[in-house]
Amino acid sequence: MNPNRIIDMIVRQVMRRLVNRGVDKGFDLADRMTGNSGQNSRQSLDPEAARRMSESSSRQKQSIKQARQLTRQMRRFMRF
């Protein structure tokens, strides 16, 4: 192997880890933002609206969880 290929492999691995870490941090940030803002506004709404908002946030959390699972599964199959 020539040195150029070795350097490319190392850079690719580092970039993959950085991108995955950034995506995970973004999901965590989005999860925290939706969780905090929804709780403050629910207190002033009627019970029906609060129930709909909690269902909406639970669906959103489920979709975030599914996206994380999908990225984990795709890591197995993606070879760079």
C-alpha positions as CSV (number, residue, x, y, z in Angstrom):
1,M,0.0,0.0,0.0
2,N,1.2,3.4,-0.8
3,P,1.2,6.1,1.9
4,N,-1.5,8.1,0.1
5,R,-4.0,5.3,0.5
6,I,-3.2,4.9,4.2
7,I,-3.7,8.6,4.8
8,D,-7.0,8.5,2.9
9,M,-8.2,5.6,5.0
10,I,-7.3,7.4,8.2
11,V,-9.0,10.6,7.1
12,R,-12.1,8.8,6.0
13,Q,-12.4,7.0,9.4
14,V,-11.9,10.3,11.3
15,M,-14.4,12.1,9.2
16,R,-17.0,9.3,9.5
17,R,-16.7,9.4,13.3
18,L,-16.9,13.2,13.4
19,V,-20.0,13.3,11.2
20,N,-21.7,10.5,13.2
21,R,-20.9,12.3,16.5
22,G,-22.3,15.6,15.0
23,V,-25.5,13.9,13.9
24,D,-26.0,12.3,17.3
25,K,-25.4,15.7,19.0
26,G,-27.9,17.3,16.7
27,F,-30.6,14.7,17.5
28,D,-29.9,15.2,21.2
29,L,-30.2,18.9,20.9
30,A,-33.4,18.7,19.0
31,D,-34.8,16.3,21.5
32,R,-33.9,18.6,24.4
33,M,-35.4,21.6,22.6
34,T,-38.7,19.9,21.9
35,G,-39.0,18.4,25.4
36,N,-38.4,21.7,27.3
37,S,-40.6,24.0,25.1
38,G,-43.5,21.6,25.1
39,Q,-43.7,21.3,28.9
40,N,-44.0,25.1,29.5
41,S,-46.8,25.7,27.1
42,R,-48.9,22.6,28.1
43,Q,-49.7,24.1,31.5
44,S,-51.7,27.0,30.1
45,L,-53.7,24.9,27.6
46,D,-56.9,22.9,28.1
47,P,-56.5,19.1,28.7
48,E,-57.4,18.1,25.2
49,A,-54.8,20.3,23.6
50,A,-52.2,19.2,26.2
51,R,-53.0,15.5,25.3
52,R,-52.6,16.2,21.6
53,M,-49.3,18.0,22.1
54,S,-48.0,15.1,24.3
55,E,-48.9,12.6,21.6
56,S,-47.1,14.8,19.0
57,S,-44.0,15.0,21.1
58,S,-44.0,11.3,21.8
59,R,-44.3,10.6,18.0
60,Q,-41.4,13.0,17.4
61,K,-39.3,11.2,20.0
62,Q,-40.2,7.9,18.4
63,S,-39.1,9.2,15.0
64,I,-35.8,10.4,16.5
65,K,-35.3,7.0,18.1
66,Q,-36.0,5.3,14.8
67,A,-33.6,7.6,13.0
68,R,-30.8,6.8,15.4
69,Q,-31.5,3.0,15.0
70,L,-31.4,3.4,11.3
71,T,-28.0,5.2,11.4
72,R,-26.7,2.4,13.6
73,Q,-27.9,-0.2,11.2
74,M,-26.5,1.6,8.2
75,R,-23.1,1.8,9.8
76,R,-22.9,-2.0,9.5
77,F,-23.5,-1.9,5.8
78,M,-21.6,1.2,4.7
79,R,-18.0,0.5,3.9
80,F,-16.0,3.5,2.8
